[in-house]
Amino acid sequence: MGVERRYVSRFVRVGPYKTHYIEWGDGEPVVMIHGGGPGASGEFGWGNTIGAIGQYGRGIALDLIGFGLSDKPTDIEYSFQTFVNHLAAFLDVLCLEKVSLMGNSMGAYVAAKYALDYPDRVKKMLLVSSGTIATAMGLEWGITPGFRQLLEYDGTKEGLRRFLQGIMHHPERITEEQLEERYRQAQLPGVMEVQRSFLNYVQRRRKEPDQAQLFDLRHRLPHLTIPILFVWGKHDIFASVELAEQLQKLLPNTRFVLFEDSGHVVQNDEPERFNQLAVDFFFGERS
């Protein structure tokens, strides 16, 4: 299956906050949640995927609150549950009663937590390379080379280029125009405040039992009964393939697929293969 970057850009108001999303197609909805990092958004996370999904259903990729072109209020705390709640309200605004979900990295955790909080509203779930889920399942993985590049991001365009080289096995797939636009979005007002709020939350989560319990997935995710497919890149230096192997043992009802030529963002490193896998998973085998 080829790659067509086909989508339209839209805005809706989710509560008091303007929320940006891209979509393509009509029919059974598949909602996509991007990962974190500077300049992250639905478009940069799933722009290579949404056209393929839109051939058979309705592909929707939102910018989580605090990211992309969505609002970045500075008077709230940014936590994983903040993103889950934003996703829930977004789906209500679009009147989507039941959806399939895709999530990458941090976005995979948001998808999984939503599916656990609203089990009757999720049909299937495809997850991509998520150290966040591994952490929520009790696995320790420390400061990996990719995570160090994220921590060392200095706010410059070259710093963003280095970060993208860390999460992609084939960074040459990113055009200069895409890099320029992602950098522009990484400089929007409120971005740094969002990052500081989220880092403060991460520290608080480690110290406060209530926050740790809210984040934890160990006693819930292994018992989720919907079809779940977990995809991981062999060359992921952010969340290693060894971490995936440990996680697989904790999720015996989840199918794991390893992509041999990918890093942390499999859908952008091997988009043709990923798109075919995703279409087959959500809509049945397609020729």
Disulfide bonds with the S-S distance in Angstrom:
none
